[in-house]
């Protein structure tokens, strides 16, 4: 469904329902360098203009706002409505300084926390963090992303219960 929504058939890519469709699309592209160039350029521009996190920030914040309002709405939950959500972000090892996606995740987390919600980021001890201690990972996240202990949890083994979990 995501591909059908994102791809404009013949303009930014090709949607294929069968193996035969794949062969036809590949043969068409293999035989027409100009078509490959046009579709590739259009696909790249479409992704940069419409499908990156930075392009969808307004929509993401709107959806999160709906979640927060739903959990905090007295008319739905009564006088004891929950107004503070606990939110878990489950991440691989964040990359810095080239990790623009990770900077965005940490920026969202900070924004959510500034609105009064409890935020925890669960960072996997792999790749460049594999040989680091917990304190070194806290320092890495604080230096590069502005979040350290107590917001960071190392590992995915002990994820605490939360109202919302976002895994990426």
Secondary structure, 3 states (H helix, E strand, C coil): CHHHHHCCECCCECCCCCHHHHHHHHHHHHHCHHHHHHHHHHHHHHHHHHHCHHHCHHHHHHHHHHHHHHHHCHHHHCCCCCCCCEEEEEECCCCCCCCHHHHHHHHHHHHHHHCCCEEEEEECCCHHHCCCCHHHHHHHHHHHHCCCCCCEEECCCCCCCCCEEEEC
